């Protein structure tokens, strides 16, 4: 299975396990610090590669040391990066994540993340690709206006598509996202993103409002697991109970697991469980890619549940 991931690309500086959450004018301490590959798309790509998929990444980096580090991380994670564009006019982005076992807060400098355009993604063609996954459209400001057209082009060349919208830092959301779903096969929002995009706080009516006859919407609900509609009925899978160290990228690892199973036409309930297991396993170490699951680890964890 050959998958192209189009997304933002940046480093994550993770400040782990704060004693108290930072407040203006005050200083707090953390227990550990990690510099690793960040971005929703890159973490998902790494998770897909760990599960045995042939994964290429396309995004934009500056011609700087942070960009070099991103490419080094991709290579170590077995994600092919020849489609990544380097641009001296922009700086590579970075996210500072203040993280604990239950949740995290993030501060991001977008830089090159907001400069990638749809034409740059399509320019390399679609030959040999089976699936296109796009992430964080609210950060990819140059891509967003032409995203629906890009997805339609991918469909025209025989690819399936998926989209993780990511959080909108401006919390405007916008109705163009719903319109774009006409060209999306799998939509993967978390509960905050689902509520923001639909205006509905209850996941079930929110899921129903997005039904369009094509798109499979899977809502990631954190400690409440995940949910989707199956033949008009709500289908839920609980989260796996693990001793979480760091939740950074857990939703992106869920995406990788679900897509891995869905692309192989696994039963829907199995794909949901596979995604939930990948998300849970990824929290067992600091950083979004450090503890990502192999297929064997997922099988072992899922084997503990009927």
Secondary structure as UniProt FT lines:
FT   STRAND          2..6
FT   STRAND          10..18
FT   TURN            24..25
FT   STRAND          30..37
FT   HELIX           40..50
FT   TURN            51..52
FT   STRAND          54..58
FT   STRAND          60..62
FT   HELIX           65..76
FT   TURN            77..78
FT   TURN            82..83
FT   STRAND          85..87
FT   TURN            88..89
FT   STRAND          93..99
FT   STRAND          104..109
FT   HELIX           111..114
FT   HELIX           118..122
FT   TURN            123..124
FT   TURN            127..128
FT   STRAND          131..135
FT   TURN            137..139
FT   HELIX           141..144
FT   TURN            145..146
FT   HELIX           147..156
FT   TURN            157..158
FT   STRAND          160..164
FT   TURN            169..170
FT   HELIX           176..180
FT   HELIX           181..183
FT   STRAND          186..187
FT   HELIX           191..198
FT   HELIX           203..209
FT   STRAND          216..217
FT   STRAND          219..220
FT   HELIX           222..224
FT   STRAND          226..230
FT   TURN            231..232
FT   STRAND          233..237
FT   TURN            248..249
FT   HELIX           250..263
FT   TURN            264..265
FT   HELIX           268..281
FT   HELIX           282..284
FT   TURN            290..291
FT   HELIX           295..302
FT   TURN            303..304
//
